[in-house]
Amino acid sequence: MGIIEYFTNFYTIIIKSLPVFIEATSLTLRLTIAALGIGILIGLLFAMIKISKNRVLAGIANTYITIIRGTPLIVQIFWIYYGLAPILDVPAFWAASLALAIHNGAYIAEIFRGGIQSINRGQMEAARSLGMGYSLAMRRIVLPQAFKRSIPPLGNQFIIGLKDSSLAAFVTMPELFMTAMRRAANQPGNALEYYTIAGLYYLALVIIFSYMVNKLEHRLDVDK
Protein backbone atom coordinates (compact mmCIF):
# COMPACT_ATOMS: atom_id res chain seq x y z
CA MET A 1 0.00 0.00 0.00
CA GLY A 2 1.38 3.39 -0.99
CA ILE A 3 1.50 6.42 1.28
CA ILE A 4 -1.48 8.07 -0.39
CA GLU A 5 -3.57 4.90 -0.15
CA TYR A 6 -2.56 4.45 3.50
CA PHE A 7 -3.60 7.94 4.54
CA THR A 8 -6.80 7.65 2.50
CA ASN A 9 -7.63 4.45 4.39
CA PHE A 10 -6.67 6.07 7.70
CA TYR A 11 -8.95 9.05 6.98
CA THR A 12 -11.80 6.67 6.09
CA ILE A 13 -11.34 4.82 9.39
CA ILE A 14 -11.38 8.12 11.31
CA ILE A 15 -14.64 9.20 9.68
CA LYS A 16 -16.38 5.85 10.07
CA SER A 17 -15.35 5.49 13.71
CA LEU A 18 -16.19 9.10 14.61
CA PRO A 19 -19.53 8.39 16.41
CA VAL A 20 -18.13 5.63 18.62
CA PHE A 21 -15.00 7.60 19.51
CA ILE A 22 -17.04 10.72 20.28
CA GLU A 23 -19.13 8.66 22.70
CA ALA A 24 -15.95 7.22 24.22
CA THR A 25 -14.50 10.73 24.55
CA SER A 26 -17.61 11.80 26.44
CA LEU A 27 -17.12 8.94 28.90
CA THR A 28 -13.41 9.77 29.26
CA LEU A 29 -14.29 13.38 30.10
CA ARG A 30 -16.96 12.35 32.60
CA LEU A 31 -14.56 9.93 34.27
CA THR A 32 -11.85 12.58 34.44
CA ILE A 33 -14.12 15.35 35.75
CA ALA A 34 -15.66 13.09 38.41
CA ALA A 35 -12.26 11.77 39.48
CA LEU A 36 -10.62 15.18 39.66
CA GLY A 37 -13.60 16.80 41.38
CA ILE A 38 -13.59 14.18 44.13
CA GLY A 39 -9.78 14.14 44.11
CA ILE A 40 -9.63 17.87 44.87
CA LEU A 41 -11.86 17.39 47.91
CA ILE A 42 -9.78 14.41 49.09
CA GLY A 43 -6.55 16.30 48.45
CA LEU A 44 -7.64 19.40 50.34
CA LEU A 45 -8.85 17.31 53.28
CA PHE A 46 -5.60 15.37 53.58
CA ALA A 47 -3.48 18.47 53.02
CA MET A 48 -5.19 20.10 56.01
CA ILE A 49 -4.80 16.93 58.05
CA LYS A 50 -1.13 16.61 57.18
CA ILE A 51 -0.26 20.13 58.32
CA SER A 52 -2.26 19.80 61.52
CA LYS A 53 -0.49 19.60 64.85
CA ASN A 54 -2.25 16.35 65.67
CA ARG A 55 0.38 13.66 65.14
CA VAL A 56 -2.17 10.87 64.79
CA LEU A 57 -4.06 12.66 62.02
CA ALA A 58 -0.83 13.70 60.33
CA GLY A 59 0.31 10.08 60.49
CA ILE A 60 -2.90 8.91 58.83
CA ALA A 61 -2.42 11.45 56.05
CA ASN A 62 1.20 10.42 55.55
CA THR A 63 0.22 6.74 55.44
CA TYR A 64 -2.47 7.37 52.81
CA ILE A 65 -0.15 9.47 50.63
CA THR A 66 2.72 6.98 50.94
CA ILE A 67 0.57 3.95 50.05
CA ILE A 68 -1.15 5.62 47.10
CA ARG A 69 2.01 7.14 45.67
CA GLY A 70 3.95 3.93 46.26
CA THR A 71 1.62 1.49 44.49
CA PRO A 72 0.60 1.32 40.81
CA LEU A 73 -2.65 2.97 39.82
CA ILE A 74 -3.81 -0.16 37.99
CA VAL A 75 -3.55 -2.13 41.27
CA GLN A 76 -5.64 0.51 43.05
CA ILE A 77 -8.26 0.41 40.29
CA PHE A 78 -8.48 -3.39 40.48
CA TRP A 79 -8.61 -3.34 44.28
CA ILE A 80 -11.55 -0.93 44.37
CA TYR A 81 -13.36 -2.31 41.32
CA TYR A 82 -13.12 -5.98 42.29
CA GLY A 83 -12.85 -5.52 46.06
CA LEU A 84 -14.88 -2.63 47.44
CA ALA A 85 -17.34 -2.06 44.58
CA PRO A 86 -19.08 -5.47 44.78
CA ILE A 87 -19.33 -5.26 48.57
CA LEU A 88 -20.76 -1.72 48.57
CA ASP A 89 -22.73 -2.23 45.35
CA VAL A 90 -21.03 0.72 43.64
CA PRO A 91 -21.74 1.13 39.90
CA ALA A 92 -18.79 0.50 37.58
CA PHE A 93 -18.49 4.17 36.55
CA TRP A 94 -18.26 5.39 40.13
CA ALA A 95 -15.92 2.58 41.14
CA ALA A 96 -13.48 3.61 38.40
CA SER A 97 -13.98 7.31 39.22
CA LEU A 98 -13.37 6.70 42.93
CA ALA A 99 -10.18 4.75 42.25
CA LEU A 100 -8.87 7.55 40.04
CA ALA A 101 -9.98 10.14 42.62
CA ILE A 102 -8.18 8.41 45.48
CA HIS A 103 -5.04 8.18 43.36
CA ASN A 104 -5.16 11.82 42.25
CA GLY A 105 -6.08 12.94 45.77
CA ALA A 106 -2.72 11.84 47.16
CA TYR A 107 -0.83 14.00 44.66
CA ILE A 108 -3.26 16.92 45.00
CA ALA A 109 -2.82 16.76 48.79
CA GLU A 110 0.90 17.38 48.39
CA ILE A 111 0.23 20.20 45.93
CA PHE A 112 -2.14 21.93 48.36
CA ARG A 113 0.18 21.31 51.28
CA GLY A 114 3.03 22.97 49.44
CA GLY A 115 0.78 25.88 48.44
CA ILE A 116 -0.44 26.41 52.01
CA GLN A 117 3.02 26.22 53.52
CA SER A 118 4.37 28.67 50.94
CA ILE A 119 2.19 31.44 52.39
CA ASN A 120 4.05 33.61 54.87
CA ARG A 121 3.11 32.66 58.43
CA GLY A 122 2.86 36.34 59.26
CA GLN A 123 -0.41 36.52 57.34
CA MET A 124 -2.01 33.91 59.55
CA GLU A 125 -0.64 35.63 62.65
CA ALA A 126 -1.99 38.99 61.45
CA ALA A 127 -5.42 37.49 60.81
CA ARG A 128 -5.45 35.87 64.26
CA SER A 129 -4.45 39.18 65.84
CA LEU A 130 -7.53 40.75 64.24
CA GLY A 131 -9.74 38.28 66.04
CA MET A 132 -10.17 35.62 63.34
CA GLY A 133 -10.22 32.01 64.40
CA TYR A 134 -7.83 29.56 62.78
CA SER A 135 -10.48 28.08 60.45
CA LEU A 136 -11.77 31.48 59.35
CA ALA A 137 -8.27 32.81 58.73
CA MET A 138 -7.42 29.71 56.75
CA ARG A 139 -10.55 30.02 54.58
CA ARG A 140 -10.35 33.76 53.95
CA ILE A 141 -6.64 34.53 53.99
CA VAL A 142 -4.46 31.47 53.41
CA LEU A 143 -6.43 29.11 51.17
CA PRO A 144 -7.30 31.65 48.43
CA GLN A 145 -3.62 32.53 48.03
CA ALA A 146 -2.53 28.91 48.29
CA PHE A 147 -5.03 27.92 45.60
CA LYS A 148 -3.68 30.54 43.20
CA ARG A 149 -0.14 29.31 43.73
CA SER A 150 -1.28 25.71 43.27
CA ILE A 151 -2.87 26.24 39.87
CA PRO A 152 0.21 25.40 37.72
CA PRO A 153 0.94 22.04 39.43
CA LEU A 154 -2.80 21.32 39.65
CA GLY A 155 -3.03 21.87 35.90
CA ASN A 156 -0.26 19.33 35.37
CA GLN A 157 -2.01 16.87 37.66
CA PHE A 158 -5.29 17.35 35.79
CA ILE A 159 -3.56 16.43 32.53
CA ILE A 160 -1.96 13.39 34.16
CA GLY A 161 -5.38 12.44 35.55
CA LEU A 162 -6.92 12.69 32.08
CA LYS A 163 -4.32 10.33 30.60
CA ASP A 164 -4.50 8.00 33.61
CA SER A 165 -8.23 7.54 32.96
CA SER A 166 -7.19 5.24 30.10
CA LEU A 167 -6.44 2.56 32.73
CA ALA A 168 -10.19 2.30 33.37
CA ALA A 169 -10.21 0.29 30.15
CA PHE A 170 -8.86 -2.66 32.13
CA VAL A 171 -12.08 -2.80 34.16
CA THR A 172 -14.12 -2.74 30.91
CA MET A 173 -15.07 0.93 30.96
CA PRO A 174 -15.75 1.78 27.27
CA GLU A 175 -13.67 4.97 27.27
CA LEU A 176 -11.21 5.96 24.54
CA PHE A 177 -8.57 3.30 25.07
CA MET A 178 -11.05 0.46 25.55
CA THR A 179 -12.84 1.57 22.38
CA ALA A 180 -9.55 1.43 20.48
CA MET A 181 -8.78 -2.02 21.95
CA ARG A 182 -12.16 -3.40 20.91
CA ARG A 183 -11.89 -1.99 17.40
CA ALA A 184 -8.36 -3.31 17.06
CA ALA A 185 -9.47 -6.78 18.21
CA ASN A 186 -12.28 -6.83 15.64
CA GLN A 187 -10.06 -5.48 12.86
CA PRO A 188 -6.49 -6.56 13.68
CA GLY A 189 -5.28 -5.34 10.30
CA ASN A 190 -6.11 -1.78 11.37
CA ALA A 191 -5.00 -2.07 15.02
CA LEU A 192 -2.30 0.59 14.72
CA GLU A 193 -4.74 3.02 13.13
CA TYR A 194 -7.27 2.65 15.95
CA TYR A 195 -4.64 3.14 18.67
CA THR A 196 -3.36 6.17 16.76
CA ILE A 197 -6.88 7.60 16.62
CA ALA A 198 -7.25 7.16 20.39
CA GLY A 199 -3.91 8.92 20.86
CA LEU A 200 -5.08 11.83 18.71
CA TYR A 201 -8.23 12.22 20.79
CA TYR A 202 -6.18 12.23 24.00
CA LEU A 203 -3.81 14.77 22.47
CA ALA A 204 -6.73 17.04 21.54
CA LEU A 205 -8.14 16.82 25.08
CA VAL A 206 -4.74 17.58 26.63
CA ILE A 207 -4.34 20.64 24.38
CA ILE A 208 -7.79 21.89 25.43
CA PHE A 209 -7.06 21.28 29.13
CA SER A 210 -3.69 23.02 28.84
CA TYR A 211 -5.29 26.02 27.16
CA MET A 212 -7.94 26.30 29.88
CA VAL A 213 -5.34 26.07 32.65
CA ASN A 214 -3.16 28.71 30.98
CA LYS A 215 -6.15 31.04 30.66
CA LEU A 216 -6.98 30.52 34.33
CA GLU A 217 -3.38 31.21 35.35
CA HIS A 218 -3.40 34.42 33.33
CA ARG A 219 -6.73 35.55 34.73
CA LEU A 220 -5.65 34.99 38.33
CA ASP A 221 -2.12 36.32 37.75
CA VAL A 222 -0.70 33.39 39.68
CA ASP A 223 2.86 34.60 39.14
CA LYS A 224 2.24 37.96 40.79
matplotlib code that plots the C-alpha trace (Angstrom):
import matplotlib.pyplot as plt

x = [0.0, 1.4, 1.5, -1.5, -3.6, -2.6, -3.6, -6.8, -7.6, -6.7, -9.0, -11.8, -11.3, -11.4, -14.6, -16.4, -15.3, -16.2, -19.5, -18.1, -15.0, -17.0, -19.1, -16.0, -14.5, -17.6, -17.1, -13.4, -14.3, -17.0, -14.6, -11.9, -14.1, -15.7, -12.3, -10.6, -13.6, -13.6, -9.8, -9.6, -11.9, -9.8, -6.6, -7.6, -8.8, -5.6, -3.5, -5.2, -4.8, -1.1, -0.3, -2.3, -0.5, -2.2, 0.4, -2.2, -4.1, -0.8, 0.3, -2.9, -2.4, 1.2, 0.2, -2.5, -0.1, 2.7, 0.6, -1.2, 2.0, 3.9, 1.6, 0.6, -2.7, -3.8, -3.5, -5.6, -8.3, -8.5, -8.6, -11.5, -13.4, -13.1, -12.8, -14.9, -17.3, -19.1, -19.3, -20.8, -22.7, -21.0, -21.7, -18.8, -18.5, -18.3, -15.9, -13.5, -14.0, -13.4, -10.2, -8.9, -10.0, -8.2, -5.0, -5.2, -6.1, -2.7, -0.8, -3.3, -2.8, 0.9, 0.2, -2.1, 0.2, 3.0, 0.8, -0.4, 3.0, 4.4, 2.2, 4.1, 3.1, 2.9, -0.4, -2.0, -0.6, -2.0, -5.4, -5.5, -4.4, -7.5, -9.7, -10.2, -10.2, -7.8, -10.5, -11.8, -8.3, -7.4, -10.6, -10.4, -6.6, -4.5, -6.4, -7.3, -3.6, -2.5, -5.0, -3.7, -0.1, -1.3, -2.9, 0.2, 0.9, -2.8, -3.0, -0.3, -2.0, -5.3, -3.6, -2.0, -5.4, -6.9, -4.3, -4.5, -8.2, -7.2, -6.4, -10.2, -10.2, -8.9, -12.1, -14.1, -15.1, -15.7, -13.7, -11.2, -8.6, -11.0, -12.8, -9.6, -8.8, -12.2, -11.9, -8.4, -9.5, -12.3, -10.1, -6.5, -5.3, -6.1, -5.0, -2.3, -4.7, -7.3, -4.6, -3.4, -6.9, -7.2, -3.9, -5.1, -8.2, -6.2, -3.8, -6.7, -8.1, -4.7, -4.3, -7.8, -7.1, -3.7, -5.3, -7.9, -5.3, -3.2, -6.2, -7.0, -3.4, -3.4, -6.7, -5.7, -2.1, -0.7, 2.9, 2.2]
y = [0.0, 3.4, 6.4, 8.1, 4.9, 4.4, 7.9, 7.7, 4.4, 6.1, 9.0, 6.7, 4.8, 8.1, 9.2, 5.8, 5.5, 9.1, 8.4, 5.6, 7.6, 10.7, 8.7, 7.2, 10.7, 11.8, 8.9, 9.8, 13.4, 12.3, 9.9, 12.6, 15.4, 13.1, 11.8, 15.2, 16.8, 14.2, 14.1, 17.9, 17.4, 14.4, 16.3, 19.4, 17.3, 15.4, 18.5, 20.1, 16.9, 16.6, 20.1, 19.8, 19.6, 16.3, 13.7, 10.9, 12.7, 13.7, 10.1, 8.9, 11.4, 10.4, 6.7, 7.4, 9.5, 7.0, 4.0, 5.6, 7.1, 3.9, 1.5, 1.3, 3.0, -0.2, -2.1, 0.5, 0.4, -3.4, -3.3, -0.9, -2.3, -6.0, -5.5, -2.6, -2.1, -5.5, -5.3, -1.7, -2.2, 0.7, 1.1, 0.5, 4.2, 5.4, 2.6, 3.6, 7.3, 6.7, 4.7, 7.5, 10.1, 8.4, 8.2, 11.8, 12.9, 11.8, 14.0, 16.9, 16.8, 17.4, 20.2, 21.9, 21.3, 23.0, 25.9, 26.4, 26.2, 28.7, 31.4, 33.6, 32.7, 36.3, 36.5, 33.9, 35.6, 39.0, 37.5, 35.9, 39.2, 40.8, 38.3, 35.6, 32.0, 29.6, 28.1, 31.5, 32.8, 29.7, 30.0, 33.8, 34.5, 31.5, 29.1, 31.6, 32.5, 28.9, 27.9, 30.5, 29.3, 25.7, 26.2, 25.4, 22.0, 21.3, 21.9, 19.3, 16.9, 17.4, 16.4, 13.4, 12.4, 12.7, 10.3, 8.0, 7.5, 5.2, 2.6, 2.3, 0.3, -2.7, -2.8, -2.7, 0.9, 1.8, 5.0, 6.0, 3.3, 0.5, 1.6, 1.4, -2.0, -3.4, -2.0, -3.3, -6.8, -6.8, -5.5, -6.6, -5.3, -1.8, -2.1, 0.6, 3.0, 2.6, 3.1, 6.2, 7.6, 7.2, 8.9, 11.8, 12.2, 12.2, 14.8, 17.0, 16.8, 17.6, 20.6, 21.9, 21.3, 23.0, 26.0, 26.3, 26.1, 28.7, 31.0, 30.5, 31.2, 34.4, 35.6, 35.0, 36.3, 33.4, 34.6, 38.0]
z = [0.0, -1.0, 1.3, -0.4, -0.2, 3.5, 4.5, 2.5, 4.4, 7.7, 7.0, 6.1, 9.4, 11.3, 9.7, 10.1, 13.7, 14.6, 16.4, 18.6, 19.5, 20.3, 22.7, 24.2, 24.6, 26.4, 28.9, 29.3, 30.1, 32.6, 34.3, 34.4, 35.7, 38.4, 39.5, 39.7, 41.4, 44.1, 44.1, 44.9, 47.9, 49.1, 48.4, 50.3, 53.3, 53.6, 53.0, 56.0, 58.1, 57.2, 58.3, 61.5, 64.9, 65.7, 65.1, 64.8, 62.0, 60.3, 60.5, 58.8, 56.0, 55.6, 55.4, 52.8, 50.6, 50.9, 50.1, 47.1, 45.7, 46.3, 44.5, 40.8, 39.8, 38.0, 41.3, 43.0, 40.3, 40.5, 44.3, 44.4, 41.3, 42.3, 46.1, 47.4, 44.6, 44.8, 48.6, 48.6, 45.3, 43.6, 39.9, 37.6, 36.5, 40.1, 41.1, 38.4, 39.2, 42.9, 42.3, 40.0, 42.6, 45.5, 43.4, 42.3, 45.8, 47.2, 44.7, 45.0, 48.8, 48.4, 45.9, 48.4, 51.3, 49.4, 48.4, 52.0, 53.5, 50.9, 52.4, 54.9, 58.4, 59.3, 57.3, 59.6, 62.7, 61.4, 60.8, 64.3, 65.8, 64.2, 66.0, 63.3, 64.4, 62.8, 60.5, 59.4, 58.7, 56.8, 54.6, 54.0, 54.0, 53.4, 51.2, 48.4, 48.0, 48.3, 45.6, 43.2, 43.7, 43.3, 39.9, 37.7, 39.4, 39.6, 35.9, 35.4, 37.7, 35.8, 32.5, 34.2, 35.5, 32.1, 30.6, 33.6, 33.0, 30.1, 32.7, 33.4, 30.1, 32.1, 34.2, 30.9, 31.0, 27.3, 27.3, 24.5, 25.1, 25.5, 22.4, 20.5, 21.9, 20.9, 17.4, 17.1, 18.2, 15.6, 12.9, 13.7, 10.3, 11.4, 15.0, 14.7, 13.1, 16.0, 18.7, 16.8, 16.6, 20.4, 20.9, 18.7, 20.8, 24.0, 22.5, 21.5, 25.1, 26.6, 24.4, 25.4, 29.1, 28.8, 27.2, 29.9, 32.7, 31.0, 30.7, 34.3, 35.4, 33.3, 34.7, 38.3, 37.7, 39.7, 39.1, 40.8]

ax = plt.figure().add_subplot(projection="3d")
ax.plot(x, y, z, "-o")
ax.set_aspect("equal")
plt.show()
